[in-house]
Amino acid sequence: MKPNKVPYSIPMPNNMGVIRYILAFGVVISHFQILSGYTFWWPLSSYSCVGGFFALSGFLIYGSFLKKKSLGKYLISRAIRIMPAYWITVLFFAVLLGAVSTLPVAQYFGSAGFWKYLVCNLLFANFAAPTLPGVFTGLPMEAVNGSLWTMKVEWFLYLTPPVVALLIRRFKMRPTVMFALIYVLACVYRIAFVHLYDQTGKEIYNILSRQFMGQLSYFYAGVLCYYWYDALMRWRWWLLGASAVALVFIYDIPHGYIVLHPLAVSIIVILCSMMGKWGTWEGKRDNVSYNIYLIHFPVIQLVVSLGPGMGPVGALVSSIAGTVLLACLLNILEIRIRRRCMARLNRS
């Protein structure tokens, strides 16, 4: 059996838009529980949902890179897709949260902490300035937007297809072998840093295990699904069942969560995106799942800080409603920016 002849166009319409919403709301609900302290059963962890997003990126982006006429156009198209909404989100909440800061307005906007937050987060360095002065102080977690750590990882992942394609040509390797090797190296990296964390208890090792190198396994599992799409669909029920079983018993296998989880999650997410037509209705309107992901964390923080008497249901409903409303408003603005930028790119 041979891999697909690439690049090729991913079949449309498909269910990917609905899957994106499921993953986005999985992150929202997981973070709501962490930030609010309310606990209830929910089947999806935020890490699994983020991994699913990275797998979808690999499935879509590698082919997009192969179709572009130049590296510059590939990178610019990626920037146009993610940066307007990201920058607007950072700027919007940096300004808005001045209203809830314990500092006077003039002192808030004139503080070094405000400008450090703004510059670092606009440059995808959320880890260097996660908080704003006087904002969310006293909460269990004072970070303004703990979801933004993935954005620098996303950018690093976008930069890998040109490098990987160059290595494949340079060493005359089969693409599948290269992708599998990257997957293995990413797993080895995660195992090493998780081991260091277990041995030392230092949180930095746990954080590093989830960064760029640790997420390559999800991204390139998605790339493998793209290259072997025909085989994936031919064996879809067997692969779907095997992946579900792997997730059930993943903790019973040494390092199973690290080694098997990326592949199992990627197969399930991509197959559910491409099997049947149950979610094709979503493609008739703009998808705001990316905006939901960007916005939800500070919205939940605001609900937790301003409405402690709401109770779990009221707080959750308020968080979701506020997130969706702002995500739709953000979409109206950023989609106009993206369309203008893409029109200029296509004319160049």
N, C-alpha and C positions, 0 to 999 in steps of 0.2 A: 504494500500500500504506500502510495506516494503522498507527500504533503501537498497542500494547495499550490496552484500556480499564483504567485504573488507579484505585485499587489493586486487585489481584487476588491470589489465593492461589497461591503457587508449587506446582506439581504435587508430590504426595507419593504413594508413597515415591520417593526418588531416591538418587543415588549420592554425595551431597555429603559424607556422613560419612566415607566411604573417601577421598575427595579431600582432605579435611582432614587425615587421617592421613598421606597421601602428602606433603603440603606440610609438615606438622610434622616428619616424619622426614627430609625433605630438609634442613630447617634444622638438625636435630640432627647429621646426618652432615657437613654443610658446616662447622659450628662445631667438630665433633670434629677435623676435619683442621686447622683453623686453630689450635686450642688445643693439640693433641697434637704437631703437626709431622709426623704420618704422612700420606702422600699416596697416594691411589689414585683411579681414575677414578670419577666420579659425575656423572650427567647434569644434576642440578638444583643451581643456585646458591641460596644462602640469600636473596639479593635477589629472585630470581624467585619463590621460595616465599612470601616476605613479600608481594610484589606480588600473588600469587594470593590470599592471605588478604584483602588490602584489596579486591580485586575482588569476592570473595564477600560481603564486608561491604556494598559498594555495592549488589550484587544483592539482598541481603536487607533492608538497613536502610532504604533509601528507602521501600520499600513499607510497612515496619513503621511508619515515621513517619506516612505518609498514613492508616494505619488507626487510629492512636491518637486518642483524643478530646481530648487536651490535650497541650501541649508538656511540661508537668510530668510526666505519666505516661510519655511517650516517654523523657525523660531518666532518670527513676527506673528504668524497665525496663532501660535500657542499663546503668545503674550496678549494678543487681542482677545482671546477667549477667556482668560482667567484674570487679567490684571485690572480692567475697569471696575468690575464688581468688588474685587479685593480692596483696591485703593479707596473706593467710595465708602466701603464698610469701615475701614480703619479711620478715615477722616470723620465720618458721621458720628461714630460712637465716641471718638476723642473729644469732639465738640459737645455732643449731647450730654455726656456724663459729667461735664462741668456743673450741670444743674444739681447733681446729687453728691458732689464732692463736699467734704467737710471744710475745705478751704474756700475763702472768698473768691468770687469769679475772677477778679483781676490777678489775685495771687496764683490761682489755678493755671490760667493761661500764660502767666509769666514765669512759671516755675520751670526749672531745668528738667524735672521729671516728666512734665507734659511733652516737652519738645524731644526728649530722649525717646519716649514712647512712640511719638509720631514718626520720627526718623527711622528708628529701628524696625517698627512694624511695616512701614512702607517699603522697607528694603528686605522684607521677609525674615527679619531677625527677631521674631517675637520672644525668643528665649532670653534675649539681652535686656528686654524691658517689658515684662508681662503685665505690669500694673500701672495705674494712673494715680497721681497724688490725691490722697483723701477719698478715693473711690473704692467702695466695697470693703472698707476696713472693718474688721471684726467678723467678717464672714468666714466660714470654714476654708474657703479658697478665695483669695483676693485678686486672682488673675482676671483681667478684663475679658479676654477671649482665648481660652485654652485650646480652641480648635485650630488656631492659625499655625500651629507647629507643623501641620502636614503640608502647608503651602510651599515651604522651602524644599521639602522632600519631593513634592510633585514636580517642582522645577528641575531638580537634579535628575529625576526619572526622565523628564522630557529631553534632557541633554544626552542620555545614554544611547538612543537609537543611532545617531550619526557615528558615535564612537564604535558601537558594536558592529554596525555595517562595515565600517572601515577595517576592523579586526578580521571580520569574516573574509573580506576580499584579500587582505594582506596575508593571512595564514591559510587561505583557501580551505576554510573549514565549512562543514555543512551547518547551515543556520540552526538546525535542531540541536546539534551537538553543542554549539555555542550557548544557546538559550538554556539548555539543561545544565551546562557548566556554571553559568551565572546563578542559576537556581541553587545548585549545591553550595557554591561559595557563599551565597547569602545565608543559607541555613547554618553553615559552619560559623560564620560571623556571629549570628544570633546566639548559637549555642555557647560560643566562647564568652560573650558578654553576659549572658544569663548566668553562666558558671561563675564568673567574676563577682557578679552581684550576690549570688548565693553564698560565696565564700567570704565576702567582705561586708556585705550589707550596705554598701555604698550605692545610693540611689542613682548616681551619675552613670553607673554601668547599666542599670535598668533602662535609663533614658536613652543611652547610646544604642542599646540593642534594638530599639524601635525606630531609629533614624534611617537615613537614606539606604545604607547597605542592607539593613534588616528588611526593608520593603521591596527590594529588588525581586525577592521570591514571588510576591504577588504580581508585580508588574510583568515579569517574564513568564509566569504561568499563564497570564492573559495573552502574551505574545505567542506562546506555544499553541494556545487554543485557536488563535488567528491562523497560524501556519497549518494547523491540522484540522481546520474547521469541518471539512467534509467527513473526515473520520470521526470527529467529535459528534457530529449529528447522526452519523450512521450507527454509532454505538451509544447513543444518548441515554437510553434507559439503563443500560448496564453501568455506564459511567456515573449517572445520577444516583443510582442505588449504591454503588461502591463508595461514592463521595459522602453520602448520607451516613452510611455505616462507619466510615472512617471518622466522621465528626463525633459519632456516639462513643466510640472506643478510643478516641485520640489520646486521652490521658492515661490509658492503660499501656501505652507503648512508649518506651524511653524516647524523650524528645519528640514525641508524636505531634505535639502542638506546634512545634517549630517546623518539623520536616513535612508533615502531611497537611496541616491546616491551610497553608497558602494554595496548594494545588486543589484540595477539596472545595474550598470556598470559591476559587476561581471557576472551577468546572460548574458548580451549582449556579453561581450568579450568571455566567455566560449562557448556560443551557436554558435557564429560566427566561433569560432575555430573548432567546432566539427560537424557543419551542412554542408553536401555536401562535394564535393571534389574539389571545385573551387581553393583552394590554395595548393593542395598537390604537385604541381610541385616544390615548394620551397624546399621540403625535400631532393632533390637530391644534394644539395650543402650545405656547411657550413653556418650556420646562424650567422651573425655578428651584430645583433640588439643590443646585450649587449655591444659590443665594440663601436657601434655608440653612445649609451647612455653615456658611460664613456668619450668619446673623444670630443663630439660636443661643449661643453661649452667653453673650452679654444681656440678651433679653431675659434668659432664665435668672441670671444674677440680679437684674433689676426687680424681677418678680419676687425673688427670695428676700431681697433687702427692703422692698417697699410694702410687701403684703404678707407678713408672717402669719396673719390670722386667717388666711384663705383656706387652709387645709389642703390635703394632697390633690384632690380632684380640681378644686378651684385654681390652685397654683399651676397644675399641669395644663388645664384648659387655657388659662391666661397666657402661659408661656408659648403654647402652640399657636394660639390665635395671634399673639403679637408677632411671633416669628413669621408666620405666613403672610400677614399684612405687610410687614416691612420688606419681606422677600419680593412680593409682587410690586411694591412701589419701587424698589431697587431695580427690578427687571425693566420697568418702563424707562428708566434713565439709562441704564448701562447697555441695553440692547440697541438704543439709538447710537451710542458711541461705537459699539462693536460694528454695526452695519456700515457706518461711515468709514471706519478704519479698514474694514474688509473690502469695501468698494475701491478705496485708494490702493490697497495692496493688489487687487486684481487688475487694476489699470496699469500698475507699474511693470 
